[in-house]
């Protein structure tokens, strides 16, 4: 007679996926993971439990040595503890390891995917479509690199360890705050939604460090900085991508098309003569067809569609 199983098959599979993410995954791997999560609600549940257990183990590394419990078992590895800890994470319990507090990970999102990543210090990063961030946590610093795309950073307070994000040559530093960064179109946009941050451009040492507060929007490009203020409604619109929406409030049609094309394989293309038309509306980010229909009706445009693209032209 065999003893009871410690974990079920779904928890094991989910643990394998989370462990692979920690080591780094290819675009093909990310696609396979998304397919597996979408196959069944139970898959998504197992994946979320495994992620929670993984974060729990990372947080345990930050505990003082006097609060740590050292687990001694020659055959026990972290993936095993992840699967065993998945159920305990759901119940609010966890396992603690006496290992150095150091993490160095890379996270990415696929086409059309919005991904929220909890970090070991209690902060979080929400990645917009086709975005990639590298995270390094040590006892002295919290250092991240936004390698591509757009991300919202919600920072847990820790005055002893500055939280810095590098995007291109632009660096943002905060203690406890929230801000959004986008790398696109030859510029870096930094929008502060809470608290204050320091911003500077390492490629231009003569450019002074700027202190920005909630509501500020900084656009940095080739040593030039443009500072503007954004109302709460405007900030809400800019962050609508978190719920799969694109909200336009008078922005040029060209900008709307660029934002849609970041989410979809079937791309939008427009005649240059209509690039400056002002767009107002709330649209589903993964519905370029619906957007094209609405815009064509509003401005009396002609729509030509194929399997790969949708073209808007003057009538």
RAKA-V84667 format. One record per helix or strand of 2 or more residues. SS is the DSSP state (H for helix, E for strand). FROM is the first residue (numbers start at 1). TO is the last residue. If there is no record, write none. Layout:
ss->SS from->FROM to->TO
ss->SS from->FROM to->TO
This chain:
ss->H from->9 to->23
ss->H from->27 to->39
ss->H from->41 to->60
ss->H from->65 to->67
ss->H from->78 to->90
ss->E from->103 to->108
ss->E from->115 to->118
ss->E from->124 to->127
ss->E from->132 to->137
ss->E from->142 to->154
ss->E from->163 to->167
ss->E from->170 to->174
ss->E from->178 to->184
ss->E from->187 to->194
ss->E from->196 to->201
ss->E from->210 to->213
ss->E from->216 to->221
ss->E from->224 to->229
ss->H from->232 to->238
ss->H from->240 to->243
ss->E from->245 to->252
ss->H from->253 to->261
ss->E from->267 to->270
ss->H from->272 to->274
ss->E from->278 to->284
ss->H from->288 to->299
ss->E from->301 to->305
ss->E from->309 to->314
